[in-house]
Amino acid sequence: MPESITRVDSTGFYAGQNRWVAIAVKVIVVSLVLWASLASDAGTILMDIQSGTIGYFGGWYVYASAVFMVMSLVLALVPRTGSIRLGSDHERPEFSRFAWFSMMFGAGIGVGMLTYSTAEPLAHFANNPDVIMGTTSALERDNLAAAYKWTLLHYGLTPWGCYAIVGMSLAYFAYRRDMPLTIRSPFTAVLGPETARRVGAVVDAAAILATIIGIGVTIGYGVNQLTFGMHQITAWEWLVSDGKPSLAALSLAVILLTLAAMLSALSGIGRGIRWLSNLNMVLSWLLLVIFIVFGATAFAGEMFVSGLTEYLRAIPAMSVTIWDGGDTPTAQALSDWQSAWTIFYWAWWIAFTPFVGLFLARVSQGRTIREYVVGAILLPAMMCFAWFCIVGGTALDLELTGTADGTILGADLSAQLFATAENLFAADWVLPVATLCVVLLITYLVTSADSAVLVINTIVSGGATDGIRPRHIVLWSVLLGLVIITLLFAGGMDALRSVMIIGALPFSAVMLFMLCALVYALWQDSRSVN
């Protein structure tokens, strides 16, 4: 690794790592943990800062996400750039297509797909901008296509485009330009080693903090759903109190998942992570097939066609429309909806990009840019939409036909998948299906967490993917678990959401520079070919 890019210690506790980046991030994380633990109004303060961030930078999140999506697709479609290989011209991929896609999909969305596959279509069926503006009616059939249009906005091309642009930039400079696999490499290529060295530590620290925050929110939602699932299976009363998961249950779940993720990360990407990712994909398909056989398949097919058509028609406007409030109740309702859903989602996806982008780059060596975009954007978006239509469509059909009688709509967001299973299957089938959901949720959570820990160590190590000391994997795993538990106690999921929306902002600027650096480098390559 060139010393001009990242300086790492050769001896001592931080041997092989940049001690200043590691120490700076740990100080920030520990300070956050202590403040959230000791300040009684920490949750309120975080919510106030979140409101200010959305007020000033909500539009930035919307426009930036649209740019990342469009540029990812353009680079794949342009013949000269799309055929460029992320590696030498004769290099071939390390992983099979199935293993490659399984790892990318599991790291990028697994937990969110389980949590929101029923919750989001149901939520948008009850309320979305079309309902607010009066063009469709809440909880009526004329609102179905609109509900799926807004659902796919949050899980379609745009979010996966954010992941893809970071992974593409990192993979290009690492495997095509022979630079370290680290966030600062694009800066070095454009600014030169001296300037990049000065800003590199800040860039790496922002990436690590965004990763910790993004994965923290994901695990926070995941353990909520996991607790409901365990309550469904065991009927242990201490797991759920007053319709909400107990803090004791959430804390225990975080501790056990952190331990499992740590053990998986210690085994390395070629063993534990790949094995769990393949298991994730197999179990996901099994659950999907069960819903195809027993669920509302015809209704799901109808939603797939109408929802996808409406999404493709409306995506240009949805990608750049900003509702910033106003004097009328409708204007304020639109602004509130966009803040609660779209801006939250864009911040969540952006917070996830350093982790997922580095992971995508790590497993995509040898792919062409066009193949990479198909695997990183198009296939995951279609997989998400199929899942949302089949699983979420079944929940909608159960409500529309009166079978569920409001029990799914009335359930907690994290419990709606299990409420759907209760209404769909006979009593003897509910337990096996709920168990499958819980096992799948656990494997997705562990895969996301262990991948995040390895990515954090890769950044701190200046791009090194091998030889990471076990003590650093253990330490970062513990810090990740502490952040999640502390914020859950400080303000629940609202505190986690607030920290993420605030913390994702700096890295969104880093992403924009990475995009510019990639486009500039590809332009240089095309000139050299000419």
C-alpha positions in Angstrom: 0.0 0.0 0.0 1.5 3.4 -0.9 2.5 5.3 2.1 1.4 8.5 0.5 -2.2 7.5 0.7 -2.6 6.1 4.2 0.0 5.8 7.0 -0.5 2.8 9.3 1.3 1.8 12.4 3.9 -0.9 12.0 4.0 -2.0 15.7 1.8 -1.8 18.8 -1.9 -2.2 19.4 -2.8 -0.4 16.1 -0.3 -2.3 14.0 -1.6 -2.3 10.4 -4.1 0.5 11.1 -4.2 4.3 11.1 -4.3 5.0 14.8 -5.5 8.6 14.5 -8.6 7.7 12.4 -9.3 4.8 14.8 -8.9 6.8 18.0 -10.9 9.8 16.6 -13.9 7.7 15.7 -13.7 5.7 19.0 -13.6 9.0 21.0 -16.7 10.3 19.1 -18.6 7.0 19.6 -17.7 6.7 23.3 -18.7 10.4 23.8 -22.0 9.7 22.1 -22.6 6.7 24.2 -21.8 8.5 27.5 -23.9 11.6 26.5 -26.9 9.5 25.5 -26.6 7.5 28.7 -26.2 10.5 31.1 -28.3 13.2 29.5 -32.0 12.8 30.4 -33.1 14.9 27.4 -30.8 13.3 24.9 -33.6 12.0 22.8 -35.4 15.4 22.6 -32.1 17.2 21.7 -31.5 14.7 18.9 -35.0 15.2 17.5 -34.5 19.0 17.5 -31.2 18.7 15.6 -32.9 16.2 13.2 -35.7 18.7 12.4 -33.1 21.4 11.7 -31.1 19.1 9.4 -34.2 18.2 7.4 -35.3 21.8 7.2 -31.9 23.0 5.8 -30.7 19.9 3.9 -33.8 17.8 3.1 -33.7 19.1 -0.5 -30.0 18.2 -0.8 -30.8 14.5 0.2 -33.5 14.4 -2.5 -31.4 15.9 -5.4 -28.1 14.1 -4.5 -29.8 10.7 -4.4 -31.3 11.3 -7.8 -28.0 12.3 -9.3 -26.3 9.2 -7.9 -29.0 7.0 -9.5 -28.9 8.6 -12.9 -25.1 8.6 -13.2 -24.9 4.9 -12.2 -27.2 4.0 -15.0 -25.6 6.4 -17.5 -22.1 4.9 -16.9 -23.4 1.4 -17.5 -25.4 2.4 -20.7 -22.6 4.3 -22.4 -20.8 1.6 -24.4 -17.2 2.8 -23.7 -17.6 3.0 -20.0 -20.0 0.1 -19.5 -17.5 -2.4 -21.0 -14.7 -1.3 -18.7 -13.8 -4.1 -16.3 -13.3 -3.4 -12.5 -9.8 -4.9 -12.7 -7.4 -5.7 -15.4 -8.8 -6.4 -18.9 -8.3 -10.2 -18.5 -9.3 -10.5 -14.8 -12.3 -12.7 -14.0 -14.6 -12.6 -10.9 -13.7 -14.3 -7.7 -17.2 -15.4 -6.8 -20.0 -17.1 -8.7 -22.9 -15.0 -9.8 -25.2 -16.6 -7.3 -22.7 -16.1 -4.4 -21.9 -12.6 -5.6 -25.6 -11.4 -5.8 -26.4 -13.2 -2.5 -23.7 -11.3 -0.6 -24.6 -7.9 -2.2 -28.3 -8.3 -1.6 -28.0 -9.6 1.9 -25.6 -6.8 2.9 -27.6 -4.1 1.2 -31.2 -4.7 2.2 -32.1 -8.0 3.8 -33.4 -6.8 7.1 -35.3 -3.8 5.7 -37.0 -6.1 3.2 -38.4 -8.3 6.0 -39.5 -5.4 8.1 -41.0 -3.3 5.4 -42.3 -5.9 2.9 -45.7 -5.7 4.6 -45.4 -2.5 6.5 -44.6 0.0 3.7 -47.3 -1.0 1.2 -49.8 -1.0 4.0 -48.6 2.4 5.3 -48.8 4.0 1.8 -52.1 2.4 1.2 -53.4 4.4 4.2 -51.5 7.6 3.4 -49.2 8.9 0.7 -48.8 12.2 -1.3 -51.5 11.1 -3.8 -54.0 10.7 -0.9 -52.9 14.0 0.7 -53.5 15.8 -2.6 -56.8 14.1 -3.1 -56.0 12.2 -6.3 -56.6 8.8 -4.7 -58.5 7.7 -1.6 -57.0 6.2 1.5 -57.6 2.4 2.0 -59.4 2.2 -1.3 -58.5 0.1 -4.4 -57.8 3.3 -6.5 -54.9 3.9 -4.2 -53.1 0.5 -4.7 -50.9 1.5 -7.7 -50.0 4.8 -5.9 -49.1 2.9 -2.7 -46.7 0.7 -4.7 -45.3 3.6 -6.7 -44.1 5.3 -3.5 -42.9 2.0 -2.0 -40.7 1.3 -5.0 -39.4 4.8 -4.9 -37.8 3.9 -1.6 -36.6 0.4 -2.6 -36.0 0.8 -6.4 -33.4 2.3 -8.6 -32.5 5.4 -6.5 -31.3 3.7 -3.3 -29.4 1.0 -5.1 -27.9 3.7 -7.3 -26.5 5.3 -4.2 -24.9 2.0 -3.2 -23.7 1.3 -6.7 -21.9 4.7 -7.3 -19.8 4.3 -4.2 -18.9 0.7 -4.9 -18.1 1.4 -8.5 -15.8 4.3 -7.6 -14.0 2.2 -5.0 -13.7 -0.9 -7.2 -12.5 1.1 -10.2 -9.7 2.9 -8.3 -8.7 -0.2 -6.3 -8.7 -2.8 -9.1 -8.2 -0.7 -12.2 -5.8 1.9 -10.8 -4.1 -0.4 -8.3 -4.9 1.8 -5.3 -5.9 0.7 -1.8 -9.6 -0.3 -1.3 -10.4 2.7 0.9 -12.7 5.7 0.8 -9.8 8.1 0.3 -8.5 6.6 -2.9 -10.7 8.6 -5.2 -9.5 11.8 -3.5 -5.9 10.8 -4.0 -6.4 10.1 -7.7 -7.9 13.6 -8.3 -6.3 15.8 -5.6 -2.9 14.2 -5.4 -1.3 12.4 -2.5 -0.3 15.5 -0.4 -3.8 17.1 -0.4 -5.6 13.8 -0.1 -3.5 12.9 2.9 -4.7 16.0 4.7 -8.4 15.3 4.1 -8.2 11.5 4.0 -8.5 11.1 7.8 -11.6 13.2 7.9 -13.1 11.3 4.9 -12.3 7.9 6.5 -13.8 9.0 9.9 -17.0 10.3 8.2 -17.3 6.9 6.4 -16.9 4.9 9.6 -19.3 7.0 11.6 -21.9 6.8 8.8 -21.4 3.0 8.7 -21.9 2.6 12.5 -25.0 4.8 12.4 -26.6 3.2 9.3 -26.1 -0.3 10.5 -27.3 0.7 14.0 -30.7 1.8 12.6 -30.9 -1.4 10.6 -30.2 -3.6 13.6 -32.5 -1.5 15.7 -35.5 -2.1 13.4 -34.4 -5.8 13.0 -34.3 -6.6 16.7 -37.7 -5.0 17.1 -39.1 -7.4 14.5 -37.0 -10.3 15.9 -38.5 -9.7 19.4 -42.1 -9.8 18.0 -41.1 -13.0 16.1 -39.8 -14.7 19.2 -42.9 -13.7 21.1 -45.0 -15.3 18.3 -43.0 -18.5 18.6 -42.5 -18.8 22.4 -45.4 -16.6 23.8 -42.9 -15.4 26.5 -44.6 -12.4 28.0 -41.4 -10.5 29.0 -40.5 -10.1 25.4 -43.4 -7.7 24.6 -44.9 -5.1 27.0 -47.9 -2.9 26.1 -47.7 -4.0 22.4 -44.0 -3.0 22.2 -40.8 -5.0 22.6 -39.3 -4.6 26.0 -35.9 -2.9 26.4 -34.6 -6.1 28.2 -35.5 -8.2 25.1 -34.1 -5.7 22.7 -30.8 -5.4 24.7 -30.4 -9.2 24.9 -31.1 -9.5 21.1 -28.5 -6.9 20.3 -25.9 -8.6 22.6 -26.5 -12.0 21.0 -26.5 -10.7 17.5 -23.3 -8.7 18.1 -21.6 -11.8 19.4 -22.7 -13.9 16.4 -21.6 -11.2 14.0 -18.2 -10.9 15.7 -17.7 -14.7 15.4 -18.7 -14.6 11.7 -16.4 -11.7 11.0 -13.5 -13.5 12.7 -14.0 -16.4 10.2 -13.6 -14.0 7.2 -15.5 -13.1 4.1 -14.7 -16.3 2.3 -16.2 -18.5 5.0 -18.7 -17.3 7.5 -20.1 -14.3 5.5 -20.3 -16.1 2.2 -22.0 -19.1 3.9 -24.5 -17.0 5.7 -25.2 -14.9 2.6 -26.0 -18.0 0.5 -28.2 -19.3 3.4 -30.0 -16.0 3.4 -30.8 -16.2 -0.3 -32.0 -19.8 -0.1 -34.3 -19.0 2.9 -35.5 -15.9 1.2 -36.6 -17.8 -1.9 -38.2 -20.5 0.3 -40.3 -17.9 2.2 -41.1 -16.2 -1.1 -42.3 -19.5 -2.6 -44.4 -20.2 0.4 -46.2 -16.9 -0.1 -46.5 -17.5 -3.8 -48.2 -20.8 -3.2 -50.5 -19.8 -0.3 -50.7 -16.0 -0.8 -52.6 -13.8 -3.2 -50.5 -14.5 -6.2 -52.9 -13.2 -8.8 -53.4 -10.0 -6.8 -49.6 -9.7 -6.4 -49.1 -10.1 -10.2 -51.6 -7.3 -10.8 -49.8 -5.1 -8.3 -46.4 -5.8 -9.9 -47.6 -4.7 -13.3 -49.6 -1.7 -12.3 -47.2 -0.6 -9.6 -44.1 -0.9 -11.7 -45.8 0.9 -14.6 -46.8 3.8 -12.4 -43.4 3.9 -10.8 -41.5 4.1 -14.1 -44.0 6.8 -15.3 -43.6 8.9 -12.2 -40.0 8.4 -11.2 -38.6 11.5 -12.9 -41.0 13.8 -10.9 -40.8 11.8 -7.7 -37.0 12.0 -7.8 -36.8 15.8 -7.8 -40.0 17.0 -6.1 -39.5 18.7 -2.8 -42.4 19.7 -0.5 -41.0 22.3 1.9 -44.2 23.1 3.8 -46.4 26.2 3.5 -49.4 28.0 4.9 -52.0 25.3 3.9 -52.6 22.0 5.8 -52.0 20.1 2.5 -48.6 21.7 1.9 -47.6 21.0 5.5 -48.9 17.4 5.3 -46.9 16.8 2.1 -43.7 18.2 3.8 -44.2 16.0 6.9 -44.8 12.9 4.8 -41.7 13.5 2.7 -39.6 14.1 5.9 -40.8 11.0 7.6 -40.5 8.7 4.6 -38.4 9.8 1.6 -35.8 12.0 3.3 -35.4 9.5 6.1 -34.9 6.8 3.6 -32.3 8.7 1.6 -30.4 9.5 4.7 -30.6 5.8 5.7 -29.3 4.6 2.3 -26.6 7.2 2.2 -25.5 6.2 5.8 -25.2 2.7 4.5 -23.2 3.5 1.4 -19.7 3.4 2.8 -20.4 0.0 4.3 -22.3 -1.5 1.4 -20.2 0.3 -1.2 -16.9 -1.0 0.1 -18.5 -4.5 0.5 -19.8 -4.3 -3.1 -16.4 -3.3 -4.3 -14.7 -6.1 -2.3 -16.8 -8.8 -4.0 -17.1 -7.3 -7.5 -13.5 -7.5 -8.7 -13.4 -8.6 -12.3 -16.9 -7.6 -13.3 -17.6 -5.1 -16.0 -19.3 -1.8 -15.1 -22.4 -2.9 -17.0 -22.5 -6.3 -15.3 -21.9 -4.6 -12.0 -24.8 -2.2 -12.4 -27.1 -5.0 -13.4 -26.2 -6.9 -10.3 -26.1 -3.9 -8.0 -29.1 -1.9 -9.2 -31.5 -3.6 -11.6 -31.7 -7.1 -10.1 -32.0 -6.0 -6.5 -34.7 -3.5 -7.4 -36.7 -6.1 -9.2 -36.2 -8.6 -6.3 -37.4 -6.0 -3.8 -40.4 -5.2 -5.9 -41.3 -8.8 -6.4 -41.0 -9.4 -2.7 -43.1 -6.3 -1.8 -45.8 -7.3 -4.2 -46.0 -11.0 -3.1 -45.6 -10.6 0.6 -47.1 -7.1 1.0 -49.7 -7.8 -1.6 -50.9 -10.7 0.4 -51.3 -8.5 3.4 -53.2 -5.9 1.4 -55.5 -8.6 -0.1 -56.3 -10.0 3.4 -57.3 -6.6 4.5 -59.3 -5.7 1.3 -61.3 -9.0 1.4 -62.0 -8.5 5.1 -60.2 -11.7 6.2 -57.7 -9.8 8.4 -60.4 -7.4 9.7 -57.9 -4.7 10.4 -55.5 -6.9 12.5 -52.6 -6.4 10.1 -53.1 -2.7 9.7 -53.5 -2.3 13.4 -50.4 -4.2 14.3 -47.0 -2.6 15.1 -44.9 -2.0 12.1 -42.4 -4.7 13.1 -45.2 -7.2 13.8 -47.1 -6.9 10.6 -45.3 -9.7 8.8 -46.2 -12.1 11.6 -49.8 -10.8 11.7 -50.0 -11.5 8.0 -48.8 -15.1 8.6 -51.4 -15.5 11.3 -54.2 -14.5 9.0 -52.9 -16.4 6.0 -52.0 -19.8 7.3 -53.9 -22.4 9.3 -52.9 -22.7 12.9 -50.5 -25.6 12.4 -48.6 -23.6 9.7 -48.2 -20.3 11.6 -45.4 -21.6 13.9 -43.2 -23.1 11.1 -43.6 -19.9 9.0 -42.9 -17.6 11.9 -39.8 -19.7 12.8 -38.6 -19.4 9.2 -39.0 -15.6 9.3 -37.1 -15.4 12.6 -34.2 -17.6 11.3 -34.1 -15.5 8.1 -34.1 -12.3 10.1 -31.3 -13.5 12.4 -29.1 -14.5 9.4 -29.7 -11.2 7.7 -28.9 -9.2 10.8 -25.7 -11.2 11.4 -24.6 -10.8 7.8 -25.2 -7.1 7.9 -23.4 -6.6 11.2 -20.4 -8.8 10.4 -19.9 -7.2 7.0 -20.0 -3.7 8.6 -17.4 -4.7 11.1 -15.1 -6.0 8.4 -15.7 -2.8 6.3 -14.8 -0.6 9.3 -11.6 -2.5 9.8 -10.8 -2.2 6.1 -11.2 1.6 6.2 -9.1 1.9 9.3 -6.4 -0.4 7.8 -6.1 1.9 4.7 -7.8 -0.6 2.4 -6.2 -3.8 3.6 -8.6 -6.7 3.3 -6.4 -9.4 4.8 -4.6 -9.8 8.1 -7.0 -7.8 10.2 -6.2 -8.5 13.9 -8.9 -10.3 15.8 -8.8 -7.8 18.6 -9.9 -5.0 16.3 -12.9 -7.1 15.1 -13.9 -7.7 18.7 -13.5 -4.1 19.7 -15.5 -2.6 16.8 -18.2 -5.2 17.3 -18.5 -4.2 21.0 -18.6 -0.5 20.1 -21.4 -1.1 17.5 -23.5 -3.0 20.1 -23.0 -0.3 22.7 -24.1 2.5 20.3 -27.3 0.6 19.5 -28.2 -0.4 23.0 -27.5 3.1 24.4 -29.6 4.9 21.8 -32.4 2.5 22.2 -32.5 3.3 25.9 -32.1 7.1 25.3 -35.0 7.5 22.9 -35.8 4.2 21.1 -35.9 4.1 17.3 -36.5 7.9 17.2 -33.1 8.5 18.7 -31.4 6.1 16.2 -33.3 7.7 13.3 -32.2 11.2 14.4 -28.5 10.3 14.7 -28.6 8.7 11.3 -30.2 11.6 9.5 -27.7 14.0 11.1 -24.7 11.7 10.6 -25.3 10.8 7.0 -25.0 14.4 5.8 -21.2 14.7 5.7 -20.8 11.5 3.8 -23.3 12.6 1.1 -20.8 15.3 0.2 -18.0 12.6 0.1 -20.2 10.6 -2.3 -20.6 13.5 -4.6 -16.8 13.9 -4.8 -16.4 10.2 -5.4 -18.8 10.4 -8.3 -16.9 13.4 -9.8 -13.6 11.5 -9.4 -14.9 8.4 -11.1 -16.3 10.3 -14.1 -13.0 12.2 -14.4 -11.0 9.0 -14.3 -13.2 7.3 -16.8 -12.9 10.3 -19.1 -9.2 10.1 -18.8 -9.3 6.4 -19.7 -11.4 7.1 -22.8 -9.0 9.7 -24.0 -6.1 7.4 -23.6 -7.9 4.7 -25.6 -8.6 7.2 -28.4 
